[in-house]
Amino acid sequence: MAIASMDYTIVSTALPTIVGEMGALTLLPWVLTANVLASTVTVPLYGKLSDIYGRRRLMQVAILLFTLGSCAAGLSQSIGQLIACRAVQGAGSAGLISLSYMIVGDMIPPRQRGRYQVYISAVFAVTSVCGPLLGGLAVDHVSWRLAFYPSVLLAMITLTVIRRNLVDPPATGGIVVDWFGAALLAVGLAAVMMVASLGVQEQAWDSPVIIATMAIGVLALVWFVRQEGRAPSPILPLFLFRNREFSAVNATSFIAGFGLFLPLAYFPVFLQISLGMSATNSGLLLVPMLTASLVASLVSGRMVARWGRYRSVVVAGPVLLGIGLALLSTMTVSTSPVAAATYLVVFGLSMGILIPVLILVIQNSVHPRDLGVATSSVQVFRQLGGSTGVAVFGALFNARLAGLLAARLPPDSPASDLDVSELVASPAVVATMETAVRDVIREAVALSSAQMFRLAIPVAVAATIAGLMLRGLPLRDVLPHEQPDPARSSEEPWAEPTPVSTREPS
């Protein structure tokens, strides 16, 4: 997990320099989109294949894919090569994250797992701080190409540890993977992600490209559902959705994803343009949020382990998300950096609860043989929700910003010739404009950000309602391979039987 997290933060820091040197600033979003797209499409495949062939084999494949993509990215000579290499990296990092959660699920009983999730959160917190520093040092003092290689070194160490210490059970024989279903799901997910990306970056929502891509995605997903209903070994078994906990967790993950990704995508824009902060200082302002996420993960994990139940903890996540969004919606150009960091702390508390606890809940609610599929489904739904949320609310942000600038800027202003997306991506250019123009842009970005966060508050309410749908099953206190009823049908809603009480009847 450190490999994937460190790579993302290091490369994100170096990307503006990379695309600037290659002369392809307009293609910067596609370097990120290719990585996220490949990650989302391949996650379900990792889940299904690891349930059949074991986590160890698939983890080695993920590490090798990631290493290959990283080494090639460091040698890229064009933006097209870099985008392709980032896609390969995404296919590898998807397995690194999802398989790590699956391996922990295999090794530690659900009742005890909450005590260990703090280590995962600590890894993300540490790498989120160290990554930008390493990326900045590589860009400023050596070469941006070096930014791709710290993760490679860590990947090689991890591969050695995995090969020596992780043991898989024998592979399940006689199962034919539904490759056609996997292809349909990949096409459907890719189309949805492409629509979300194109809708914010390049194309109008009613353009033929958007409509055609959406039609292909809907057709592929409908066909996928029909295929899964008749496949002997489906990539995503539809009977799992009859499990109330499975459906409620994925609904919560999808809806909460709409709000979870917004501050990460647009808060730096507000800090750098509206408050005039540097990129370095705006990055440091995220440290309190990461610290809050770590604390929330620790506390929620201890609470779940002590109580043996999780429903109230899960519901607290979207409630805090709603409070955080409400606080962010009050920001103006006069908001102090300390106040902004405080608002992010509330958001960090929500993130620290929702991401690890939802995975714990879904792993506890399904049969052990479906643990990989269930774990990957949470990641897919959260990523789809995040991408859709950024697309929808990003479009509202752009529309509001464009309207304010058109109404307030003089026609001969140099900023009037800039597209809104280019303006948002160029805080350094805004800083060089004359004071009157800069003040108008700062105010417009602040108002647009506040409106976007305000409109996202109902998302947190919907996520809270979805979380309340959970039944709150008792957490199992034994490992998957120690379950007393291994012959139980996977199609039944599954949980460990509640222990019989030893108390005398009254």
PyMOL commands that set and color helices and strands:
alter all, ss='L'
color gray80, all
select helices_A, chain A and resi 2-22+25-53+55-74+79-107+110-113+117-142+144-148+150-165+179-201+208-230+238-242+244-274+279-284+287-307+311-328+337-365+368-408+414-417+420-424+427-431+435-455+457-468+480-482
alter helices_A, ss='H'
color red, helices_A
deselect
rebuild
show_as cartoon
